[in-house]
Amino acid sequence: MSGKDAVLFIRAVLCLPFRILNSCARLRNHIAFLRLATAARIFCQCGIPISLVGLWRCSCTFTYRGHLLQVCPLCGRIPRIVRCYTCGLTTKLPEPYYDQTD
């Protein structure tokens, strides 16, 4: 084992706890998104339920019927917020996890 290999090994060992923490945080966010993607409604801060199943319009003006968290076939985006029609408050939705490694 050369000196360069030893340095790389020590670096990998020292970075391992941070990589594990990062992976746990990403897993928690992904589970939150999947839980919301299977829910039929969420509750606003005013206590009124907001239905996630219905007729929706994407920001690209495509209208579709079904669950809010669907990928738009025209622009490929997923909604990021939902609005309560009683109080007008918008709620940020969790974003799906995409692996950017190539």
ROMARSE-799857 format. One line per field, with one value per atom (N, C-alpha, C): x, y, z; atom name; residue in one letter; residue number from 0. Coordinates in Angstrom, 3 decimals, decimal comma. Layout:
# residues N
px	X ...
py	Y ...
pz	Z ...
name	CA ...
resn	A ...
resi	NUM ...
This chain:
# residues 102
px	0,850 0,000 0,900 0,677 1,498 0,933 1,661 1,238 -0,052 -0,218 -1,428 -2,653 -2,506 -3,606 -3,976 -2,987 -3,258 -4,023 -3,657 -4,355 -5,795 -6,013 -7,362 -8,202 -7,596 -8,309 -8,699 -7,778 -8,067 -9,155 -9,079 -10,099 -11,478 -11,535 -12,804 -13,372 -12,512 -12,965 -13,468 -12,797 -13,218 -14,508 -14,741 -15,952 -17,162 -16,945 -18,032 -19,172 -18,924 -20,059 -20,911 -20,278 -21,023 -21,850 -21,324 -22,078 -23,275 -23,102 -24,216 -25,304 -24,933 -25,911 -26,650 -25,922 -26,544 -27,523 -27,152 -28,032 -29,290 -29,150 -30,315 -31,262 -30,728 -31,567 -32,302 -31,610 -32,268 -33,354 -33,105 -34,100 -35,327 -35,120 -36,240 -37,079 -36,428 -37,155 -37,907 -37,301 -37,943 -39,167 -39,070 -40,203 -41,337 -41,006 -42,039 -42,756 -42,007 -42,635 -43,528 -43,054 -43,851 -45,108 -45,012 -46,186 -47,227 -46,770 -47,689 -48,248 -47,449 -47,886 -48,984 -49,143 -50,201 -51,365 -51,260 -52,333 -53,401 -54,630 -55,724 -55,945 -55,444 -55,601 -54,549 -54,305 -53,455 -54,249 -53,783 -54,482 -53,711 -54,437 -53,872 -53,632 -52,895 -52,664 -53,947 -54,942 -56,220 -57,101 -56,676 -57,404 -58,315 -58,450 -59,313 -58,544 -59,153 -58,452 -58,375 -57,225 -57,012 -56,930 -57,839 -57,854 -56,713 -56,006 -54,924 -55,369 -56,621 -57,175 -58,263 -58,153 -59,151 -58,701 -59,136 -58,788 -57,741 -56,568 -55,443 -54,948 -54,363 -53,761 -52,301 -51,428 -49,990 -49,669 -48,481 -48,070 -47,885 -47,763 -47,671 -49,047 -50,109 -51,531 -52,108 -51,394 -51,949 -52,863 -54,077 -55,044 -55,161 -55,142 -55,247 -56,112 -56,611 -57,451 -56,694 -56,737 -56,082 -55,392 -54,330 -53,571 -52,700 -52,534 -51,759 -50,313 -49,708 -48,284 -48,041 -48,374 -48,088 -47,139 -46,323 -45,418 -46,239 -46,090 -46,803 -46,229 -47,083 -46,562 -46,005 -46,372 -45,865 -44,532 -44,443 -43,220 -42,360 -42,901 -42,120 -41,927 -42,694 -42,553 -43,588 -43,278 -44,189 -44,554 -45,824 -46,201 -45,405 -45,104 -44,319 -45,129 -46,289 -47,118 -48,573 -49,366 -50,809 -51,445 -52,561 -53,215 -54,509 -54,720 -55,978 -56,958 -58,114 -59,081 -59,929 -59,810 -60,545 -59,800 -58,522 -57,757 -56,759 -56,498 -55,580 -54,118 -53,808 -52,426 -51,881 -50,639 -50,004 -49,088 -49,072 -48,246 -47,229 -45,964 -44,903 -44,941 -44,908 -44,912 -43,482 -43,235 -41,883 -41,565 -40,294 -39,864 -39,325 -39,530 -38,997 -37,485 -36,898 -35,444 -35,042 -34,170 -33,603 -32,112 -31,618 -30,186 -29,492 -28,623 -27,942 -26,605 -26,263 -25,000 -25,136 -24,137 -24,146 -23,066
py	-1,164 0,000 1,234 2,099 3,301 4,386 5,466 6,574 7,215 7,265 7,851 7,005 5,687 4,792 4,926 5,094 5,246 6,536 7,598 8,872 8,754 8,096 7,907 7,051 6,029 5,173 5,953 6,732 7,517 8,551 9,162 10,137 9,479 8,292 7,582 7,214 6,780 6,412 7,637 8,773 9,985 10,572 10,374 10,893 9,987 8,750 7,784 8,237 8,752 9,184 10,279 11,192 12,260 11,724 10,756 10,144 9,363 8,705 7,971 8,936 10,048 11,049 11,645 11,925 12,465 11,463 10,204 9,169 9,010 9,105 9,008 10,186 11,377 12,556 12,429 11,947 11,750 10,687 9,623 8,564 9,106 9,936 10,524 11,406 12,210 13,062 12,232 11,159 10,305 9,606 9,153 8,510 9,512 10,766 11,798 12,041 12,059 12,246 11,055 9,843 8,657 8,581 8,976 8,978 9,972 11,136 12,136 11,710 11,015 10,579 9,522 8,870 7,880 8,403 9,619 10,190 10,802 10,746 11,341 12,798 13,206 14,592 14,937 16,231 16,750 17,832 18,251 19,266 20,574 21,652 22,991 23,404 24,465 24,957 25,477 25,835 26,281 25,105 23,869 22,672 22,091 22,729 22,261 21,247 20,091 19,136 19,642 19,415 19,759 18,449 18,253 17,026 17,049 15,927 15,804 15,056 14,619 13,905 14,780 15,041 15,882 16,302 17,473 18,038 19,117 18,987 19,880 20,476 21,674 22,325 22,609 22,154 22,371 23,817 24,278 25,642 25,817 24,719 24,799 24,771 24,857 24,895 23,540 22,444 21,117 20,766 20,309 19,936 18,421 17,866 16,420 16,075 14,855 14,355 13,251 13,282 12,255 12,853 12,215 12,679 13,868 14,786 16,006 15,696 14,714 14,437 13,477 13,933 13,195 14,018 13,346 14,038 14,520 15,794 16,363 15,766 15,245 14,646 15,676 16,955 17,973 18,551 18,982 19,659 18,795 17,687 16,783 17,251 18,247 18,754 18,130 18,190 17,757 18,992 19,164 20,339 20,430 21,659 21,877 22,487 23,078 23,680 23,303 23,408 23,226 24,351 24,864 26,003 25,574 26,097 25,905 26,942 26,501 27,432 28,118 27,700 28,353 29,584 29,410 30,531 31,125 30,453 30,964 30,676 29,952 29,636 28,551 28,722 27,697 26,852 25,569 24,619 24,016 24,040 23,449 21,936 21,257 19,801 19,281 18,108 17,549 17,177 17,306 17,012 15,583 14,917 13,559 13,573 12,456 12,319 11,838 12,588 12,178 11,966 10,854 10,572 11,257 12,228 12,966 12,350 11,178 10,559 9,912 10,084 9,495 8,459
pz	0,000 0,000 0,000 -0,947 -1,036 -0,116 -0,015 0,837 0,349 -0,976 -1,538 -1,202 -1,268 -0,921 0,548 1,408 2,842 3,115 2,430 2,605 2,122 0,998 0,493 1,433 2,020 2,952 4,212 4,750 5,956 5,652 4,485 4,094 3,996 3,414 3,284 4,653 5,561 6,903 7,656 7,519 8,208 7,626 6,341 5,699 5,893 6,305 6,407 7,328 8,531 9,369 8,711 7,998 7,340 6,176 5,471 4,377 4,911 6,056 6,661 7,112 7,738 8,159 6,960 5,904 4,694 4,096 4,077 3,536 4,384 5,686 6,580 6,370 6,184 5,938 4,608 3,568 2,274 2,361 3,122 3,298 4,017 5,043 5,766 4,838 4,002 3,060 2,020 1,564 0,571 1,172 2,404 3,071 3,261 3,608 3,760 2,437 1,341 0,035 -0,317 -0,095 -0,431 0,424 1,679 2,552 2,032 1,615 1,077 -0,277 -1,064 -2,389 -2,314 -1,166 -1,016 -0,195 0,345 1,158 0,266 0,724 -0,027 0,355 1,528 1,965 3,003 3,122 4,190 4,893 6,055 6,809 6,781 6,561 6,571 8,028 8,231 9,581 10,226 9,397 9,955 10,361 10,074 10,481 9,419 8,289 7,209 6,358 6,030 5,162 3,726 3,099 1,694 0,920 -0,003 -0,798 -1,801 -1,911 -2,881 -4,129 -4,144 -5,290 -5,899 -7,177 -7,830 -9,205 -9,630 -10,924 -10,687 -11,343 -11,096 -12,391 -12,291 -13,447 -13,140 -14,018 -13,875 -14,242 -13,877 -14,222 -15,726 -16,460 -17,927 -18,583 -17,790 -18,174 -18,572 -18,355 -18,597 -17,430 -17,722 -16,695 -16,658 -15,446 -15,307 -14,104 -14,091 -13,010 -12,287 -10,959 -10,166 -8,955 -8,525 -7,362 -7,751 -6,815 -7,075 -7,427 -6,766 -6,951 -8,109 -9,298 -10,522 -11,368 -12,136 -13,053 -14,247 -14,568 -15,717 -17,000 -17,896 -19,129 -20,116 -19,974 -20,892 -20,452 -19,190 -18,741 -17,820 -17,287 -16,450 -15,021 -14,570 -13,211 -12,282 -10,978 -9,931 -9,121 -8,717 -7,934 -6,640 -6,229 -5,013 -3,891 -4,211 -3,177 -3,413 -2,361 -2,450 -1,648 -2,136 -1,496 -0,820 0,384 1,101 0,565 0,086 -0,495 0,576 1,832 2,909 3,406 3,773 4,329 3,339 2,220 1,211 1,477 2,536 2,897 1,978 1,512 0,692 1,564 1,304 2,051 1,099 1,493 0,677 0,810 -0,301 -0,326 -0,355 0,226 0,129 -1,305 -1,658 -3,015 -3,100 -4,237 -4,389 -4,466 -4,129 -4,183 -5,571 -6,207 -7,489 -7,290 -7,762 -7,663 -8,830 -8,526 -9,581 -9,982 -9,455 -9,829 -11,194 -12,009 -13,360 -13,491
name	N CA C N CA C N CA C N CA C N CA C N CA C N CA C N CA C N CA C N CA C N CA C N CA C N CA C N CA C N CA C N CA C N CA C N CA C N CA C N CA C N CA C N CA C N CA C N CA C N CA C N CA C N CA C N CA C N CA C N CA C N CA C N CA C N CA C N CA C N CA C N CA C N CA C N CA C N CA C N CA C N CA C N CA C N CA C N CA C N CA C N CA C N CA C N CA C N CA C N CA C N CA C N CA C N CA C N CA C N CA C N CA C N CA C N CA C N CA C N CA C N CA C N CA C N CA C N CA C N CA C N CA C N CA C N CA C N CA C N CA C N CA C N CA C N CA C N CA C N CA C N CA C N CA C N CA C N CA C N CA C N CA C N CA C N CA C N CA C N CA C N CA C N CA C N CA C N CA C N CA C N CA C N CA C N CA C N CA C N CA C N CA C N CA C N CA C N CA C N CA C N CA C N CA C
resn	M M M S S S G G G K K K D D D A A A V V V L L L F F F I I I R R R A A A V V V L L L C C C L L L P P P F F F R R R I I I L L L N N N S S S C C C A A A R R R L L L R R R N N N H H H I I I A A A F F F L L L R R R L L L A A A T T T A A A A A A R R R I I I F F F C C C Q Q Q C C C G G G I I I P P P I I I S S S L L L V V V G G G L L L W W W R R R C C C S S S C C C T T T F F F T T T Y Y Y R R R G G G H H H L L L L L L Q Q Q V V V C C C P P P L L L C C C G G G R R R I I I P P P R R R I I I V V V R R R C C C Y Y Y T T T C C C G G G L L L T T T T T T K K K L L L P P P E E E P P P Y Y Y Y Y Y D D D Q Q Q T T T D D D
resi	0 0 0 1 1 1 2 2 2 3 3 3 4 4 4 5 5 5 6 6 6 7 7 7 8 8 8 9 9 9 10 10 10 11 11 11 12 12 12 13 13 13 14 14 14 15 15 15 16 16 16 17 17 17 18 18 18 19 19 19 20 20 20 21 21 21 22 22 22 23 23 23 24 24 24 25 25 25 26 26 26 27 27 27 28 28 28 29 29 29 30 30 30 31 31 31 32 32 32 33 33 33 34 34 34 35 35 35 36 36 36 37 37 37 38 38 38 39 39 39 40 40 40 41 41 41 42 42 42 43 43 43 44 44 44 45 45 45 46 46 46 47 47 47 48 48 48 49 49 49 50 50 50 51 51 51 52 52 52 53 53 53 54 54 54 55 55 55 56 56 56 57 57 57 58 58 58 59 59 59 60 60 60 61 61 61 62 62 62 63 63 63 64 64 64 65 65 65 66 66 66 67 67 67 68 68 68 69 69 69 70 70 70 71 71 71 72 72 72 73 73 73 74 74 74 75 75 75 76 76 76 77 77 77 78 78 78 79 79 79 80 80 80 81 81 81 82 82 82 83 83 83 84 84 84 85 85 85 86 86 86 87 87 87 88 88 88 89 89 89 90 90 90 91 91 91 92 92 92 93 93 93 94 94 94 95 95 95 96 96 96 97 97 97 98 98 98 99 99 99 100 100 100 101 101 101
